[in-house]
Amino acid sequence: MSFKFEKLIVWQKAVELAADVHDLTRAFPKEELFILTAQIKRAADSVSLNIAEGSTGQSNAEFNKFLGYALRSNIEVVGCLFLAQKRNMIEPDDFTKLYHQCEEILAMLNALRKTLKEKIKPFFLSFGLFRLSGLSD
């Protein structure tokens, strides 16, 4: 038996990102343990966790909402990467690798959200709720 999210390539890539971030943070200074280290690890974990949680929701609209959370967590990882780079905690090659992983995940999340929006748009339009739903972008 498998869960629906396990088949999603974007979820698989998000799990890889979280593992790579975890490995990277092993070399972070101890004084950053409860600051940037914890923040970037939580954000990286949150990407795959929100995809998983949203995929088992009751509707495409709910899944889309959780994909939005995943997208924001992915952007948070990028922000943390820049902070780590500025603090000389990350090698340029590691920064580039993780940055590109985040770019790829971002593109995949946006594509999946667009597909879901197209599926749910007729429903919201039929009730005149499209603009109120927050899905009009």
N, C-alpha and C positions, 0 to 999 in steps of 0.2 A: 504494500500500500504506500502511496505517496501523496503528498499534499500538492495542491494546484501550484503554489508558488515555486516549488522545486523545479518545475519545468521552465520557469521564466529565466531567460539568459541574464536579464538585468539583475535578478536576485542573486544568481550565481556569481556575477561580477562584483556585486556589492559584498558578498561573503569574502571573495578574494581581497577586495580592498580592506576590509576589516582585519583580515589576517596580516596583510602587508603593513598596515598601520600599527598593529600590535607588535609585530617584529621590529619595526623602526623605533618605536618608543622604548624598547629595552635599553637603547643607548642614550636616552635622554637623561639629563642631570637629575639626581635625586631630589634636588630642591624644587623641581618642576612636577614631581609625582602627583600632587594634589591640585595642580594648576593646569598647565597646558597638556601634560601627559594624559591626565584623566579626561580632559575636555575633548581632545581629538579622538581618543578611544571610544568615548560615549557617542560622539557624533558619527564615527565610522560604523559602529555597531548599529546605530539607529537607522541607517540607510536600509540595510537588509531586514531589520526587524519590522520597520513600517511597511515595507513591501509585503512581507509575510502576513502581517496582521491585517492589512487592507485587502489582501486577496481572498480572505475567507469571510469578507463582509457580506451584507445582505443585498448590496446593489453595486452597479458600476459607479454610481455617484459617490458611494462611500469608499470604494477602492480608489477612485480618483483623489479623494481627500487625503487618504493615507499616502498616495504617491507624491502628493504635494509636500507632505511632511518629510518623506524620504528625500525629495529634491532639496529641501531646505537644509537637511542634515548633511547632504553631500556638499552643498555650498559652504557649510560650516567647516567641514574637513578642509576645504581649500583655504578658507581663512586661517585656520590653525596652521596649515602648511606654510603660509606666508609668515606667520609669527615665528614659527620654528626656524625658518630660513633667516629671518631678521636677527634672531638670537643665536645664530651660528650653531644650531642644534641638528641641522640636517644637511647632508651632502647635496650638491647640485643635481647629481644623477638621481638620487632618491626623490628629490623634490619633483623633478621632471617626470619620473615614472608615475608617481602618485597623482600628480596634477593631470596627466593624460588619462589615467584611470578614471578620475573624477569627471573629466570632460566627456569620456565615453558613456559613463553612467548617466550623466546629465542629459545627453542626447537621447539615450534609450528611454529614460523616464519621460522626457518631453514627448517623444513619439508615442509611447504607450498612453500617456494622458490625452494626447490629441485623438487617438483612436477611441478611447473611452468617451471623450466629450462628444464625438460624432454619434456615438451610440445612444447617449443619454439626452442629447439636444432635442430630438423630436418629442420626447416625453415632457420635458420642461416647457417647451414651446406650446404643447397642447393644453397646458394648464396656465399659460401666461406667466410662468415662473422662471424663465431662463435668466433674466437679469438679476432677479432676487437670489438665485441659487449661488451666485459667485462664480459661475462657470462661463461668463460671457467673454472672457479674454481670448 
